Amino acid sequence: RHVLPELNLENNTVVDVNVNVGDLAHLPCRFPQLSTLHQAFLLLQVSWIRRWDWHILTTGIYTYTSDMRFSVLHTEGSDDWTLQIKYAQIRDNGTYECQMYTGTGVLSQFVNLLVNTPRAAILG
């Protein structure tokens, strides 16, 4: 039901994701050279951070929040690190940062999540 947008391959890209309250939200993060860099034996780590409170939600495949709605979707060898939020709520609105730590610095991608309240209209 949700289509993941294509990400620009540059650092500091921004993507907007819109979902309705209660939906499954997928926040995309893709570092295309990650598997190649990893094969070069560089120390790499991908983390998702909630920007408004600087909470580290995930690092690698591990989740660091007691909110069980949050998880990271990643297949070994893949360049994709998608943050999944189950049953999205208005309080989830905001900017999330996906960071890749390399041996020489940090690359970041940002996702703005907007959770909408569906409105019903009676026509007649």
C-alpha positions in Angstrom: 0.0 0.0 0.0 2.9 2.4 0.7 5.4 3.1 -2.0 9.0 3.9 -0.8 10.3 7.0 -2.6 13.6 6.8 -4.4 16.4 8.5 -2.4 19.0 10.8 -3.9 22.4 9.3 -3.4 23.9 12.4 -1.9 24.5 13.2 1.8 21.9 15.3 3.7 19.0 14.4 1.5 15.4 15.0 2.7 12.4 12.8 2.0 8.8 13.3 3.0 6.6 10.4 4.1 2.9 10.8 4.7 0.7 8.2 6.4 -2.6 8.2 8.2 -3.0 7.5 11.9 -2.8 3.8 12.5 -1.0 3.0 9.3 2.4 1.3 8.9 5.0 3.9 8.2 8.2 3.0 6.3 11.0 5.6 6.5 13.5 4.8 3.8 17.3 5.0 4.1 19.7 3.8 1.5 23.4 4.1 1.3 24.3 2.6 -2.0 28.0 2.0 -1.3 27.4 0.5 2.1 28.0 -3.2 1.1 31.0 -2.2 -1.0 32.5 -0.2 1.9 31.8 -3.0 4.3 33.7 -5.4 2.1 36.6 -3.0 2.3 36.7 -3.8 6.1 35.7 -0.2 7.1 33.9 0.2 10.4 30.3 1.1 9.4 27.3 1.6 11.6 23.8 2.8 10.6 21.6 4.4 13.2 18.1 6.0 13.2 17.7 9.1 15.4 14.5 10.9 16.3 15.6 14.5 15.9 13.3 16.4 18.3 14.6 14.6 21.4 17.8 13.1 19.9 16.7 9.6 20.9 18.7 6.9 19.2 16.0 4.5 18.0 18.1 1.9 16.3 21.8 1.1 15.7 22.5 -1.7 13.3 19.7 -4.2 13.7 19.2 -3.4 17.4 16.4 -1.3 18.8 16.9 1.2 21.7 13.4 2.2 22.6 10.8 0.6 24.8 8.2 1.5 22.2 7.7 -1.8 20.4 6.2 -0.1 17.3 9.7 0.8 16.1 12.0 -1.6 14.3 14.6 -1.5 11.5 14.1 -3.5 8.3 17.4 -4.7 6.8 18.5 -7.7 4.9 22.2 -8.7 5.3 24.2 -7.5 2.3 21.5 -4.9 1.4 22.1 -1.1 1.3 18.6 -0.4 2.6 17.9 0.4 6.3 14.2 1.2 6.6 12.7 2.4 9.9 9.3 0.8 10.4 6.8 2.4 12.7 3.7 0.3 13.4 0.3 2.0 14.1 1.6 5.5 13.4 0.4 8.2 15.8 0.3 12.0 15.6 3.0 12.1 18.3 5.3 10.4 15.7 5.3 13.5 13.5 8.7 15.0 12.9 12.1 14.6 11.4 14.1 11.4 11.7 17.7 11.1 10.8 19.4 8.0 9.3 23.2 8.2 10.0 25.9 6.0 8.6 29.1 6.2 10.6 32.3 5.4 8.6 35.8 5.3 9.7 36.2 8.9 8.4 32.9 10.6 9.2 29.2 10.6 9.2 26.7 10.6 6.3 23.1 11.6 7.0 19.7 11.2 5.4 16.6 12.9 6.8 12.9 11.8 6.6 10.1 14.1 7.6 7.1 12.0 8.8 3.7 13.5 8.7 0.9 11.4 10.3 -2.5 12.6 9.1 -5.9 12.2 10.8 -8.3 10.9 8.2 -11.4 13.0 7.8 -14.8 11.7 6.9 -17.2 13.7 4.8 -20.9 13.0 4.4 -21.9 13.9 0.8 -25.5 14.6 0.0 
